[in-house]
């Protein structure tokens, strides 16, 4: 009985250590080497569909640290804009404790961790870098050669390099598509998976049945995000436009000859 009491007490301590409640987030950031008073702005996509970013919150760096708190109902991509930095820091804003370690000398090497979707985002990017490495290596190895050929107007070299580049680009593109689908299949609760399937459904050559099967395997929480709902609407529209397929309840008839 004493052991059980100690176990329950330890569990209570573990659960009580969380700094956030339901639908709350806290971003704990370190910004070593950045002057006190420099601003960091939390930004989100304009919900009105204007394509720009809107400011959500602004804080200042104090002793190499910053903190942003707020509420969020579902995961969504946001960015942090550091004053004087030449590029933003993308991450997934979601409920939980998010840790961001800013690399002031190389913003793209900023470290993000702490919540499931951000950990997945980092791992996914690392895996995609491996898939795309062959193309990047070719660019680095032939950049000087291409510049010299352009200056000398050597069309033979330029055409040869372009042909090699296009071949590798096609290979990497196909491998990337395979990686996207494999990831979405094996990560039914990842926000990245929903974005992959949403993008996949915009491709006229996509395997719609495959996309639908993957979506049906998503966890309910992911299906109820904005991308999840958009996928469902898109699938309904596609299925209702197939000859002989029953229309979705309340859906308008598909045009006889829709064109893009």
LINVENWO-V772679 format. One line per field, one symbol per residue. ss: DSSP state (~ for helix, > for strand, _ for the rest). phi: phi as a letter, one per 20 degrees, with the letter a starting at -180 (. if undefined). burial: I if it has 16 or more other C-alpha atoms within 10 Angstrom, else O. Layout:
ss: ???
phi: ???
burial: ???
This chain:
ss: _~~~~~~~~~~~~~~~_______>>>>>>>________>>>>>>>_______>>>>>>>>_>__>>>>>>>____>>>>>>>______>>>>>__>>>>>>_____~~~_>>>__~~~~~~~~~~~~~~~~_~~~~~~~~~~~~~~~~~~~~__~~~~~~~~~~~~~~~~~~~~~~~~~~~~~~~~____~~~~~~~~~~_______~~~~~~~~~___~~~~__~~~~~~~~~~~~~~~____________________
phi: .ffffffffffffgfeffecdfmdccddddcfnefgnfecdeccfffemeneddedbccdfclmcbbccrcbebfafccddegmfebedeadebfpdddcdfdfebgfefecaocgfffffffffffffffefffffffffdfffffffffelefffgfffffffffffffffffffffgfffffecfcefffffffffgfeegefefffffffffeffgfffefgffffffffffffffefgnefffgnefffffbfcd
burial: OOOOOOOOOOOOOOOOOOOIOOOIIIIIIIIOOIOOOOIIIIIIIOOOOOOOOOOOOOOIIIOIIIIIOOIOOIIIOIIIIIOOOOOIIIIIIIIIIIIIIIIIOOIOOOIIIOIIIIIIIOOOOOOOOOIIOOIOOOOOOOOOOIOOIOOOOOOOIIOOIOOOIOOIIOOIOOOIOOIIIOIIIOIIIIIIIIIIIIOIIOOOOOOIOOIOOIIOOIOOOIIOIOIIOIIIOOIIIOIIIOOOOOIOOOOOOOOOOOOO
